[in-house]
Amino acid sequence: MFKSKKFVFSLVVMIIALMTVAAGAAEIPDSWSNPDTAAEAGITEFNQSPVLDQRVENGELPPVEERLPVPEDLQVIEPVEEVGQYGGKVVSTAIGPSTESDGTVMRPWMFQLDKTMANAVPDIAKSFELTNEAKTLTIHLREGLKWSDGHPFTTEDIIFWWEDVAMNEEVNHWTQWNWKMDGVAPEFTAIDDYTLKVEFPRSNPTIVDTTLTWWRSQQSFFFSPKHYLKQFHADYNPEVKETAEEEGFGNWVQYFTNKMEVGPVQTNTELPTMGAWVLEDINSSRKLFVRNPYYYKVDSEGNQLPYVDEWEITIKSDAEVAKVDALQGNVDFAARILSPSEFPMYKQNEEVGNYTTYAYNNPVQAQIGLTFNVNHPEEAKREVYSNKKFRQAMSVALNRNEINEFAYRGLAEPAQATAKPGAPYFKEEWLDHYAQYDTELAKELLNEIGLDEKDGEGFRVLPNGETLIIDLEIPAPGSVGGTAQLGQVAELVKAYWEAVGVKVNLKTLSRELYQQRADAGEHDIGVWPVNVTRDINAFGFDSDGTRYATKWAQWDTWRMWDETGREGEEPPKGMEPPEHAKEQLRRIHEYSSAPSQEAMNKMLGDIWQYYMDQTYVIGTVARPMAPAIVADTLHNVPETAPYSNATGAWQITKPEQWFTTK
């Protein structure tokens, strides 16, 4: 089925050798964890890309020093290797219209993670503090920030997002629930243009870790350009309802949301952004981004970033087509579409493709997590999927060692999906919890729950007499971070489960269709990377991609709405969960306001123990090597780095300081 163990051993030796060499190679600078300002670095003169010179001369743009934040707040980024040169275009590739993951780079962050993935580093923000027993969060913005169209960026843009997007009764954006505690919304107040205060109903010491360093602090999820978007908002422009209909949208909210989205799903070329590049052109085969003349960072010599003038994302039909493009040297970098099992091929092809292959590390806790939909619309399947013995049977039916060797060439860790190893509440035994390969135990558990009868083909039947068929629907391999080898893993999973008598119908869907079905709760099983680097949300009942108990999460939202005055539009009532799940929801709501770190760790341990006992999330392998290929003409790309959804894909390598010599 797979290459010999000798081959695997040789490959592992090669990777270790490469990583040993890389120990002295270009790394993410320590200074990125606490960048100097221009004033601190003594930088008093600033430069810009030559492509902007004519626009300044014509009066179309102000001089560069007027486009940047004040020196006391202007962030200085030390290049990975050297001060770069301006100009050129970088080309990358993506699967489908959402253009993950390269499009993620275009989405600016209020805060980012440092290279240890353990600390929050202010980015658009200048600083923050938690006071008043962690009930008050104060965020300070950099003075002089500007949107890509030159309009000032202030706390007004955060207040607009909160009041007119997240909390608006018609928009009712789901992001509000990232901030509510027990259904009670915090109070956002703009102290001045550069100071935001957020008052929580009770202590919230984890707000930075769980919210501000994740995608939840990005544009559209924490701030939006009020000066531009208000023309599409009914509270500011009542005529937009008519315009939305004329433009083919069902209502003004759909129209507004289409205009607001930035990053992977962005289609609006007029939307101002705080990112390093601005969407200029889009069609079915590519997205073209051009430099943002108002970007808010400089390098160590005062050169305004980014170095690269243009970024083109070519859109491919599937991962294999995109991979061929990369191996032929038609793109400047790639990672999401690459598989560890093909690492030798990438290395062998370097001279032909004019690129270098790096071995990044993916800190994900389950490279592919499997989550049965316990709220399934069909009662017969719902009863089976809700039985933890069924989930445990499906877990021990998996041969994780074989998955690791066949799909990852031994470059990952066979393990159950768990909390992050090293966390103060982590238990070593969780890694092996129902993670052993034991087909006899799997069969025994299935028999115990009443799936002991079989049809004419030898497959198990439901109590109603129908054959149990798991619809294993997967997003297109490579369309989600770290899933280039998903097709291989899915074929193995199908074989393992059918070996214990459970029939599997394997289907590949577009990422968009997969998410639509998962969001609607129509799927049998979620198939998605599980990254718990920063918080417990990846295991949540309604976690992105897995969606294994969406209706329980809806019930919890409805309950909080009901108990807090029934303000705003009534949310979906969902499905009332069993008592054990209600207790888990209570723990999740309360842990962040524990009276001490020790008490919080105790509650987190209880939360994780529940997840392990229930086996809602079935892991396969964890922490795999993540291959990345980088064109020989692309510079300042770190040779070692963490790479996952939690890092914003390439975001952690700061592409604004990359430069090209092609």
C-alpha positions as CSV (number, residue, x, y, z in Angstrom):
1,M,0.0,0.0,0.0
2,F,2.8,2.4,0.7
3,K,6.6,2.7,0.4
4,S,8.8,0.5,2.5
5,K,9.8,1.4,6.0
6,K,13.4,1.7,4.8
7,F,12.2,4.5,2.4
8,V,10.3,6.2,5.2
9,F,13.3,6.0,7.6
10,S,15.5,7.5,4.9
11,L,13.1,10.3,4.3
12,V,12.9,11.1,8.0
13,V,16.7,11.1,8.2
14,M,16.8,13.5,5.2
15,I,14.2,15.8,6.9
16,I,16.1,15.8,10.2
17,A,19.3,16.7,8.3
18,L,17.5,19.5,6.4
19,M,16.1,20.9,9.7
20,T,19.5,20.7,11.3
21,V,21.0,22.7,8.5
22,A,18.1,25.1,8.8
23,A,18.9,25.7,12.4
24,G,21.5,28.3,11.3
25,A,19.3,29.5,8.4
26,A,17.1,32.6,8.0
27,E,14.6,32.7,10.8
28,I,11.9,35.0,12.0
29,P,13.7,37.8,13.8
30,D,13.2,38.1,17.6
31,S,12.6,41.8,17.1
32,W,9.2,41.0,15.5
33,S,7.9,40.2,19.0
34,N,8.4,43.8,20.0
35,P,9.2,46.0,17.0
36,D,10.7,49.4,17.5
37,T,9.0,52.5,16.3
38,A,10.7,54.9,13.9
39,A,11.3,57.3,16.7
40,E,13.0,54.6,18.8
41,A,15.1,53.5,15.9
42,G,16.1,57.1,15.1
43,I,14.7,56.9,11.6
44,T,13.8,60.5,10.4
45,E,13.7,60.1,6.6
46,F,11.4,57.8,4.6
47,N,11.3,56.4,1.1
48,Q,8.7,54.9,-1.1
49,S,8.4,52.6,-4.1
50,P,9.3,54.4,-7.4
51,V,5.9,53.5,-8.8
52,L,4.4,56.0,-6.5
53,D,6.7,58.9,-7.4
54,Q,4.7,60.2,-10.3
55,R,1.5,60.1,-8.3
56,V,3.1,62.2,-5.6
57,E,4.5,64.7,-8.2
58,N,1.0,65.0,-9.7
59,G,-0.5,65.7,-6.4
60,E,-2.5,62.5,-6.5
61,L,-0.8,61.3,-3.3
62,P,0.7,63.2,-0.4
63,P,4.5,62.7,0.3
64,V,5.3,59.4,2.0
65,E,6.0,60.9,5.4
66,E,2.4,62.3,5.4
67,R,1.0,58.9,4.5
68,L,2.6,57.1,7.5
69,P,1.7,57.1,11.2
70,V,3.6,59.5,13.4
71,P,7.2,58.4,14.1
72,E,6.4,57.6,17.7
73,D,3.8,55.1,16.5
74,L,5.3,54.0,13.1
75,Q,6.2,50.3,13.3
76,V,9.7,49.3,12.0
77,I,10.0,45.7,10.6
78,E,13.5,44.2,10.6
79,P,13.9,42.2,7.3
80,V,14.6,38.5,7.7
81,E,17.9,38.7,5.7
82,E,18.4,42.1,4.1
83,V,16.8,45.4,3.2
84,G,14.9,44.6,0.0
85,Q,14.4,46.3,-3.3
86,Y,11.2,47.7,-4.6
87,G,9.2,46.4,-7.5
88,G,8.0,43.3,-9.3
89,K,5.1,41.0,-8.9
90,V,4.8,37.8,-6.9
91,V,2.5,35.0,-8.2
92,S,0.8,32.4,-6.1
93,T,-2.0,29.9,-6.6
94,A,-5.3,29.0,-4.9
95,I,-8.0,26.4,-5.2
96,G,-11.4,27.9,-6.0
97,P,-12.8,31.4,-5.7
98,S,-12.1,31.8,-2.0
99,T,-8.4,32.0,-2.7
100,E,-7.3,30.5,0.6
101,S,-4.6,30.8,1.9
102,D,-2.9,33.6,0.0
103,G,-5.9,35.8,0.2
104,T,-5.6,35.5,4.0
105,V,-2.4,37.6,3.8
106,M,-4.5,40.4,2.4
107,R,-6.6,40.6,5.5
108,P,-5.0,42.9,8.0
109,W,-4.9,42.1,11.7
110,M,-5.3,44.2,14.8
111,F,-2.9,41.8,16.6
112,Q,-0.7,39.0,15.4
113,L,1.1,36.0,17.0
114,D,4.8,36.0,17.6
115,K,6.9,33.1,16.3
116,T,6.3,31.0,19.5
117,M,2.5,31.3,18.8
118,A,2.2,32.1,22.6
119,N,2.1,35.9,22.7
120,A,0.0,38.7,21.2
121,V,1.9,41.3,19.2
122,P,0.1,44.6,18.4
123,D,0.0,45.3,14.7
124,I,-2.5,47.8,13.7
125,A,-2.9,48.4,17.4
126,K,-0.1,50.1,19.2
127,S,-0.7,48.5,22.6
128,F,-3.3,47.1,24.9
129,E,-4.0,46.6,28.6
130,L,-6.4,44.6,30.7
131,T,-7.4,46.3,34.0
132,N,-10.2,46.4,36.6
133,E,-9.8,42.7,37.3
134,A,-9.7,41.9,33.6
135,K,-13.1,43.5,33.1
136,T,-11.8,46.4,31.0
137,L,-9.8,46.0,27.8
138,T,-8.2,49.2,26.5
139,I,-6.7,49.2,23.0
140,H,-4.5,52.0,21.8
141,L,-4.2,52.6,18.0
142,R,-1.3,54.1,16.1
143,E,-1.8,57.8,15.5
144,G,-1.8,58.7,11.8
145,L,-3.1,55.3,10.5
146,K,-4.9,55.6,7.1
147,W,-7.0,53.3,5.0
148,S,-5.8,52.5,1.5
149,D,-7.8,55.4,0.1
150,G,-6.1,57.9,2.5
151,H,-9.0,58.3,4.9
152,P,-8.0,58.2,8.6
153,F,-8.3,55.0,10.5
154,T,-9.7,55.6,13.9
155,T,-11.7,54.0,16.7
156,E,-14.8,55.1,14.8
157,D,-14.1,52.2,12.4
158,I,-14.2,49.7,15.3
159,I,-17.4,51.3,16.8
160,F,-19.0,51.1,13.3
161,W,-18.2,47.4,13.1
162,W,-19.5,46.7,16.6
163,E,-22.7,48.8,16.5
164,D,-23.7,48.7,12.9
165,V,-22.5,45.3,11.9
166,A,-22.0,42.9,14.8
167,M,-24.9,44.3,16.9
168,N,-27.2,45.6,14.2
169,E,-30.6,43.7,14.5
170,E,-30.8,43.2,10.7
171,V,-27.1,42.4,10.0
172,N,-26.8,40.5,13.3
173,H,-23.3,39.5,12.4
174,W,-22.2,36.2,14.1
175,T,-19.0,37.9,15.3
176,Q,-20.8,39.5,18.2
177,W,-20.8,36.1,19.9
178,N,-17.0,36.2,20.1
179,W,-17.3,39.0,22.6
180,K,-20.5,38.3,24.5
181,M,-20.3,36.7,28.0
182,D,-23.4,34.6,29.0
183,G,-25.3,36.4,26.2
184,V,-24.4,39.8,27.6
185,A,-22.6,42.1,25.2
186,P,-19.6,44.2,26.4
187,E,-19.8,48.0,26.0
188,F,-17.5,49.5,23.3
189,T,-16.5,53.1,23.9
190,A,-14.3,55.4,21.8
191,I,-12.4,57.5,24.3
192,D,-10.8,59.4,21.5
193,D,-9.7,58.7,17.9
194,Y,-6.9,56.4,19.1
195,T,-8.2,54.8,22.3
196,L,-10.9,52.2,22.6
197,K,-12.3,50.9,25.8
198,V,-14.3,47.6,26.1
199,E,-16.1,46.9,29.3
200,F,-17.1,43.3,30.0
201,P,-19.9,42.2,32.4
202,R,-17.4,40.1,34.3
203,S,-13.7,39.2,34.4
204,N,-12.4,38.2,30.9
205,P,-8.6,37.5,31.3
206,T,-8.5,35.3,28.1
207,I,-9.9,37.8,25.7
208,V,-6.6,38.5,24.1
209,D,-5.6,34.9,23.7
210,T,-9.0,33.7,22.5
211,T,-10.0,36.6,20.3
212,L,-7.5,39.3,19.5
213,T,-4.7,37.0,18.3
214,W,-6.9,34.9,16.1
215,W,-8.7,35.7,12.9
216,R,-11.3,37.5,15.0
217,S,-9.1,40.6,15.1
218,Q,-9.0,40.9,11.3
219,Q,-10.7,43.5,9.1
220,S,-14.5,42.6,8.7
221,F,-14.3,40.7,12.0
222,F,-13.2,43.6,14.3
223,F,-13.1,46.8,12.2
224,S,-14.4,48.0,8.9
225,P,-14.2,51.3,7.0
226,K,-17.2,53.3,8.1
227,H,-16.6,56.2,5.6
228,Y,-17.0,53.8,2.7
229,L,-19.4,51.2,3.9
230,K,-22.1,53.5,5.4
231,Q,-23.4,54.2,1.9
232,F,-24.4,50.5,1.7
233,H,-26.0,50.4,5.1
234,A,-29.7,51.1,5.5
235,D,-29.3,53.0,8.8
236,Y,-27.2,55.6,6.9
237,N,-28.8,55.3,3.4
238,P,-32.4,54.1,3.3
239,E,-32.3,54.0,-0.5
240,V,-29.8,51.1,-0.4
241,K,-32.7,48.7,-0.1
242,E,-33.8,49.5,-3.6
243,T,-30.3,49.5,-4.9
244,A,-29.6,46.1,-3.5
245,E,-32.6,44.7,-5.4
246,E,-31.4,46.4,-8.6
247,E,-28.0,44.8,-8.1
248,G,-29.6,41.3,-7.8
249,F,-29.3,40.8,-4.0
250,G,-32.1,39.4,-1.9
251,N,-31.9,42.3,0.6
252,W,-29.7,45.1,1.6
253,V,-27.8,43.0,4.2
254,Q,-26.6,40.6,1.5
255,Y,-25.5,43.6,-0.5
256,F,-23.7,45.2,2.4
257,T,-21.9,42.0,3.4
258,N,-20.7,41.6,-0.2
259,K,-19.2,45.1,-0.1
260,M,-17.7,44.5,3.3
261,E,-15.8,41.2,2.9
262,V,-12.0,41.5,2.6
263,G,-9.4,38.8,2.0
264,P,-10.0,35.3,0.6
265,V,-13.7,35.9,-0.4
266,Q,-13.3,39.5,-1.4
267,T,-14.8,40.6,-4.8
268,N,-15.2,44.3,-4.2
269,T,-12.3,46.2,-5.8
270,E,-13.4,49.5,-4.3
271,L,-13.2,48.4,-0.7
272,P,-10.5,50.3,1.4
273,T,-8.2,48.1,3.4
274,M,-5.5,48.3,5.9
275,G,-3.6,45.5,4.3
276,A,-0.3,45.7,2.4
277,W,-2.0,45.1,-1.0
278,V,-5.3,46.3,-2.4
279,L,-7.6,44.2,-4.7
280,E,-7.5,45.9,-8.1
281,D,-8.8,43.4,-10.5
282,I,-10.7,40.0,-10.4
283,N,-12.0,37.5,-12.8
284,S,-12.6,33.7,-12.8
285,S,-8.9,32.8,-13.2
286,R,-7.1,35.3,-11.0
287,K,-7.1,38.1,-8.5
288,L,-4.6,41.0,-8.8
289,F,-3.6,43.0,-5.8
290,V,-1.5,46.2,-5.9
291,R,0.5,48.0,-3.2
292,N,-1.3,50.1,-0.6
293,P,0.3,53.5,-0.7
294,Y,-0.8,54.2,2.9
295,Y,0.6,51.0,4.4
296,Y,1.6,51.6,8.0
297,K,5.1,50.0,8.3
298,V,8.6,50.7,7.2
299,D,11.8,48.7,7.2
300,S,15.0,49.4,9.2
301,E,16.1,52.0,6.7
302,G,12.8,53.9,6.6
303,N,11.6,52.3,3.3
304,Q,7.8,52.1,3.3
305,L,6.6,48.5,3.0
306,P,5.6,46.4,1.1
307,Y,8.6,46.0,-1.2
308,V,6.6,44.1,-3.9
309,D,4.4,46.2,-6.1
310,E,1.9,43.5,-7.2
311,W,0.6,40.2,-6.0
312,E,-1.3,37.9,-8.4
313,I,-3.3,34.9,-7.2
314,T,-4.1,32.5,-10.0
315,I,-7.2,30.4,-9.3
316,K,-7.0,26.7,-10.2
317,S,-9.7,24.0,-10.4
318,D,-8.0,21.6,-8.0
319,A,-4.8,21.0,-6.0
320,E,-3.2,18.8,-8.6
321,V,-3.4,21.4,-11.3
322,A,-2.1,24.0,-8.8
323,K,0.7,21.7,-7.8
324,V,1.9,21.2,-11.4
325,D,2.0,25.0,-11.8
326,A,4.1,25.3,-8.7
327,L,6.6,22.5,-9.7
328,Q,7.0,24.1,-13.1
329,G,8.2,27.3,-11.5
330,N,5.1,29.3,-12.5
331,V,4.5,30.6,-8.9
332,D,6.7,32.2,-6.4
333,F,5.7,30.2,-3.4
334,A,3.3,27.5,-2.3
335,A,2.5,25.5,0.8
336,R,-1.2,24.8,1.3
337,I,-1.4,22.6,-1.8
338,L,1.7,20.6,-0.9
339,S,1.8,17.2,0.9
340,P,4.6,15.9,3.2
341,S,4.4,12.5,1.4
342,E,5.7,14.2,-1.8
343,F,8.6,16.1,-0.1
344,P,11.3,14.1,-2.0
345,M,9.6,15.0,-5.3
346,Y,9.7,18.7,-4.4
347,K,13.4,18.4,-3.5
348,Q,14.3,16.5,-6.6
349,N,12.5,19.1,-8.8
350,E,14.1,22.2,-7.3
351,E,16.6,22.8,-10.1
352,V,13.9,22.4,-12.8
353,G,11.4,24.6,-11.0
354,N,14.0,27.2,-9.8
355,Y,12.8,27.0,-6.2
356,T,13.9,25.8,-2.8
357,T,11.9,23.5,-0.5
358,Y,11.5,24.4,3.2
359,A,10.3,22.1,6.0
360,Y,8.0,24.3,8.0
361,N,6.2,22.9,11.1
362,N,2.5,22.7,11.4
363,P,1.4,23.0,15.1
364,V,-2.1,21.6,14.4
365,Q,-3.5,19.2,17.0
366,A,-5.3,17.1,14.4
367,Q,-4.2,17.6,10.8
368,I,-7.5,16.0,9.8
369,G,-10.2,15.8,12.4
370,L,-13.4,13.7,12.0
371,T,-16.5,14.9,13.8
372,F,-19.8,13.0,13.5
373,N,-22.9,15.3,13.3
374,V,-24.7,14.5,16.5
375,N,-27.6,16.8,15.4
376,H,-28.1,15.0,12.2
377,P,-31.6,15.7,10.6
378,E,-32.3,12.0,10.2
379,E,-33.4,10.5,13.6
380,A,-31.8,7.1,12.9
381,K,-28.4,8.5,12.1
382,R,-28.7,11.1,14.9
383,E,-29.2,8.4,17.5
384,V,-26.2,6.4,16.3
385,Y,-23.9,9.4,15.9
386,S,-24.9,10.7,19.4
387,N,-23.7,7.5,21.0
388,K,-20.1,8.0,22.2
389,K,-19.5,4.3,21.9
390,F,-20.1,4.6,18.2
391,R,-17.6,7.5,17.9
392,Q,-15.1,5.5,20.0
393,A,-15.5,2.5,17.8
394,M,-14.9,4.6,14.7
395,S,-11.8,6.0,16.4
396,V,-10.1,2.7,17.3
397,A,-11.0,1.4,13.8
398,L,-8.4,3.8,12.4
399,N,-4.8,2.7,11.8
400,R,-3.1,6.0,12.6
401,N,0.4,4.6,12.1
402,E,-0.5,3.6,8.6
403,I,-2.1,6.9,7.9
404,N,1.1,8.6,9.1
405,E,3.4,6.4,7.0
406,F,1.3,6.4,3.8
407,A,-0.1,9.9,3.7
408,Y,2.7,11.8,5.6
409,R,5.7,9.5,5.1
410,G,6.2,9.3,8.9
411,L,6.5,13.0,9.3
412,A,3.6,13.5,11.7
413,E,2.6,12.1,15.1
414,P,-0.2,9.5,15.2
415,A,-2.4,10.8,18.0
416,Q,-5.9,11.5,19.2
417,A,-7.1,15.1,18.9
418,T,-6.3,16.9,22.2
419,A,-5.5,20.1,23.9
420,K,-2.0,21.5,23.2
421,P,0.7,19.3,24.7
422,G,2.5,21.4,27.3
423,A,-0.5,23.3,28.5
424,P,-0.8,23.3,32.3
425,Y,-4.0,21.2,32.2
426,F,-2.8,18.8,29.5
427,K,-2.8,15.0,30.3
428,E,-0.4,12.8,28.4
429,E,-2.9,9.9,28.3
430,W,-5.3,12.0,26.1
431,L,-3.0,11.4,23.1
432,D,-3.8,7.7,23.3
433,H,-7.5,8.0,24.2
434,Y,-9.3,5.5,22.0
435,A,-6.4,6.1,19.5
436,Q,-5.1,2.5,19.5
437,Y,-5.7,0.4,16.3
438,D,-8.1,-2.3,17.6
439,T,-10.7,-3.6,15.1
440,E,-12.0,-6.2,17.5
441,L,-12.8,-3.5,20.1
442,A,-14.4,-1.5,17.3
443,K,-16.7,-4.4,16.4
444,E,-17.5,-5.1,20.0
445,L,-18.5,-1.5,20.6
446,L,-20.7,-1.4,17.5
447,N,-22.4,-4.7,18.5
448,E,-23.0,-3.3,22.0
449,I,-25.0,-0.3,20.6
450,G,-27.3,-2.4,18.5
451,L,-25.5,-2.4,15.2
452,D,-24.9,-6.1,15.2
453,E,-27.2,-7.0,12.3
454,K,-25.8,-6.9,8.7
455,D,-27.2,-6.6,5.2
456,G,-26.5,-8.9,2.3
457,E,-23.2,-7.2,1.6
458,G,-22.0,-7.6,5.2
459,F,-22.6,-4.0,6.2
460,R,-24.2,-3.0,9.5
461,V,-27.8,-2.0,9.5
462,L,-29.6,0.6,11.6
463,P,-32.3,-0.5,14.1
464,N,-34.9,0.6,11.5
465,G,-33.5,-2.1,9.1
466,E,-31.8,0.3,6.7
467,T,-28.1,0.0,6.0
468,L,-26.0,2.5,7.9
469,I,-24.2,4.5,5.2
470,I,-21.8,7.3,6.3
471,D,-21.6,10.1,3.7
472,L,-18.0,11.0,4.1
473,E,-18.0,14.4,2.3
474,I,-14.7,16.2,2.2
475,P,-13.6,19.6,1.0
476,A,-11.5,19.5,-2.1
477,P,-7.9,18.5,-1.1
478,G,-5.7,21.6,-0.8
479,S,-8.7,24.0,-0.5
480,V,-8.3,24.1,3.3
481,G,-4.9,24.6,5.0
482,G,-2.9,21.5,5.4
483,T,-5.3,19.2,3.5
484,A,-3.3,18.4,0.3
485,Q,-3.3,14.8,1.3
486,L,-6.9,14.7,2.4
487,G,-7.9,12.5,-0.5
488,Q,-5.4,9.8,0.5
489,V,-6.5,9.9,4.2
490,A,-10.2,9.8,3.3
491,E,-9.6,6.6,1.2
492,L,-7.9,5.0,4.1
493,V,-10.6,6.0,6.5
494,K,-13.2,4.6,4.2
495,A,-11.3,1.3,4.1
496,Y,-10.9,1.1,7.8
497,W,-14.5,1.7,8.6
498,E,-15.8,-0.7,6.0
499,A,-13.4,-3.3,7.5
500,V,-15.5,-3.2,10.7
501,G,-18.7,-3.3,8.8
502,V,-19.7,0.3,8.3
503,K,-20.4,1.3,4.8
504,V,-18.9,4.6,3.6
505,N,-19.9,6.8,0.6
506,L,-16.9,9.1,-0.1
507,K,-17.6,12.3,-1.9
508,T,-15.4,15.3,-2.8
509,L,-17.1,18.7,-2.7
510,S,-15.9,22.2,-3.3
511,R,-14.9,24.0,-0.1
512,E,-17.8,26.4,-0.6
513,L,-20.4,23.6,-0.9
514,Y,-18.8,21.6,2.0
515,Q,-19.1,24.6,4.3
516,Q,-22.7,25.4,3.1
517,R,-23.8,21.8,4.0
518,A,-21.8,21.8,7.3
519,D,-23.2,25.2,8.3
520,A,-26.7,24.0,7.6
521,G,-26.1,20.8,9.6
522,E,-26.9,18.6,6.6
523,H,-23.6,16.7,6.7
524,D,-22.9,13.3,8.3
525,I,-19.3,14.1,9.4
526,G,-17.1,17.1,9.6
527,V,-13.6,16.7,8.0
528,W,-11.4,19.7,8.9
529,P,-8.0,20.6,10.5
530,V,-8.3,21.0,14.2
531,N,-6.1,23.8,15.6
532,V,-6.2,24.5,19.3
533,T,-3.0,26.5,19.4
534,R,-4.8,29.5,21.0
535,D,-8.1,28.4,22.6
536,I,-10.7,25.7,23.0
537,N,-13.0,26.9,20.3
538,A,-11.6,24.4,17.8
539,F,-13.4,21.7,19.7
540,G,-16.6,23.7,20.2
541,F,-20.0,22.4,19.2
542,D,-20.2,24.8,16.3
543,S,-16.5,25.1,15.4
544,D,-15.7,26.2,11.9
545,G,-15.6,23.4,9.4
546,T,-16.5,20.6,11.8
547,R,-20.0,21.7,12.9
548,Y,-20.8,18.6,14.9
549,A,-23.5,20.1,17.1
550,T,-24.6,23.2,15.4
551,K,-28.2,23.0,16.8
552,W,-26.9,22.7,20.4
553,A,-24.9,25.9,19.9
554,Q,-28.0,27.6,18.4
555,W,-30.0,26.5,21.5
556,D,-27.3,28.0,23.7
557,T,-27.5,31.3,21.8
558,W,-31.2,31.3,22.0
559,R,-31.1,30.5,25.7
560,M,-28.9,33.5,26.3
561,W,-31.1,35.7,24.2
562,D,-34.1,34.5,26.1
563,E,-32.5,35.0,29.5
564,T,-31.1,38.5,28.8
565,G,-34.3,40.4,27.8
566,R,-35.0,39.0,24.3
567,E,-33.5,42.1,22.7
568,G,-33.1,42.1,18.9
569,E,-34.2,39.5,16.4
570,E,-34.9,36.0,17.9
571,P,-32.1,33.6,16.9
572,P,-32.8,30.0,15.8
573,K,-33.9,27.9,18.7
574,G,-31.9,24.9,17.6
575,M,-32.1,21.7,19.6
576,E,-31.9,21.4,23.3
577,P,-28.8,19.4,24.3
578,P,-28.6,16.7,26.9
579,E,-27.6,17.7,30.4
580,H,-24.0,16.7,30.1
581,A,-23.6,19.0,27.1
582,K,-25.4,21.8,29.0
583,E,-22.9,21.4,31.8
584,Q,-20.1,21.7,29.3
585,L,-21.6,24.9,27.8
586,R,-21.8,26.3,31.4
587,R,-18.1,25.5,32.0
588,I,-17.1,27.2,28.7
589,H,-19.0,30.3,29.6
590,E,-17.5,30.5,33.1
591,Y,-13.9,29.5,32.8
592,S,-12.6,32.8,31.5
593,S,-13.8,34.6,34.7
594,A,-12.2,32.1,37.2
595,P,-10.9,33.9,40.3
596,S,-7.3,32.7,39.7
597,Q,-5.1,31.1,37.0
598,E,-5.1,27.9,39.0
599,A,-8.9,27.8,39.1
600,M,-9.0,28.6,35.4
601,N,-6.6,25.7,34.6
602,K,-8.8,23.4,36.7
603,M,-11.9,24.4,34.7
604,L,-10.0,24.1,31.4
605,G,-8.9,20.6,32.5
606,D,-12.5,19.7,33.1
607,I,-13.6,21.1,29.7
608,W,-10.9,19.1,27.9
609,Q,-11.7,15.9,29.9
610,Y,-15.3,16.2,28.8
611,Y,-14.2,16.5,25.1
612,M,-11.9,13.5,25.5
613,D,-14.5,11.3,27.2
614,Q,-17.1,12.1,24.6
615,T,-14.7,11.6,21.6
616,Y,-16.5,14.2,19.6
617,V,-13.4,15.0,17.6
618,I,-11.5,12.0,16.3
619,G,-7.9,12.8,15.5
620,T,-5.7,11.2,12.9
621,V,-2.2,12.7,13.0
622,A,-0.9,15.8,14.7
623,R,1.9,18.3,14.1
624,P,3.0,17.2,10.7
625,M,5.9,18.7,8.7
626,A,4.5,21.4,6.3
627,P,6.5,21.6,3.1
628,A,6.8,25.0,1.4
629,I,8.4,25.9,-1.9
630,V,9.9,29.3,-2.5
631,A,11.2,30.7,-5.8
632,D,14.9,31.3,-5.9
633,T,14.1,34.9,-6.8
634,L,11.9,35.5,-3.8
635,H,13.8,36.8,-0.7
636,N,13.4,37.4,3.0
637,V,11.2,34.4,3.4
638,P,12.1,32.6,6.6
639,E,13.4,29.1,6.1
640,T,11.9,27.9,9.3
641,A,8.5,28.9,10.6
642,P,5.2,27.6,12.0
643,Y,2.6,27.3,9.3
644,S,-1.1,26.7,9.9
645,N,-4.5,28.4,9.9
646,A,-3.6,29.8,13.3
647,T,-0.6,31.7,11.8
648,G,-2.7,33.2,9.1
649,A,-0.9,30.8,6.8
650,W,2.0,33.0,5.4
651,Q,1.0,36.0,7.6
652,I,3.5,35.1,10.3
653,T,6.4,35.4,7.9
654,K,5.4,39.1,7.1
655,P,5.1,39.0,3.3
656,E,5.3,42.8,3.3
657,Q,9.1,42.4,3.8
658,W,9.5,39.8,1.0
659,F,11.1,41.1,-2.2
660,T,11.6,39.6,-5.7
661,T,14.5,39.8,-8.1
662,K,12.9,38.2,-11.1
